[in-house]
Amino acid sequence: KFNSFSDEVQKQLSDLRQELNTLRVGKVTGSGGAQKLGKIRNVRKSIARVLIVRNQTTKDNLRKLYHGKKYKPKDLRKRKTRAIRRLFTPKENSVQLRKVQRRQWAFPQRIYAVKA
């Protein structure tokens, strides 16, 4: 499974969230000192760190899973620009009408050499 993470990481995340909740309650009730108010920021940053690592590993695992596949989820595809994404593929670009093919076959590019 690519979305499942170790129970340790999930537990750490839930502990941090629980701590943040208690700090916020302390802030509202006024029981928390100045130190606890300063701690809220650090706890929020810690939660963000854990989530970033979790999301990055998920994305990396998905990239490995879809590597070389014909179809990929949109968030794993190359971004480029809107205009570039709408351009013809090289194969579509090289396709010719039958009439054009016949004309090129009938009248090929002539090669000339000048005699000195």
Sequence and secondary structure as in RCSB ss.txt:
>XXXX:A:sequence
KFNSFSDEVQKQLSDLRQELNTLRVGKVTGSGGAQKLGKIRNVRKSIARVLIVRNQTTKDNLRKLYHGKKYKPKD
LRKRKTRAIRRLFTPKENSVQLRKVQRRQWAFPQRIYAVKA
>XXXX:A:secstr
  S   HHHHHHHHHHHHHHHHHHHHHHHT S HHHHHHHHHHHHHHHHHHHHHHHHHHHHHHHHHTT S   GG
GS    HHHHHS  HHHHH   HHHHHHHHHS         
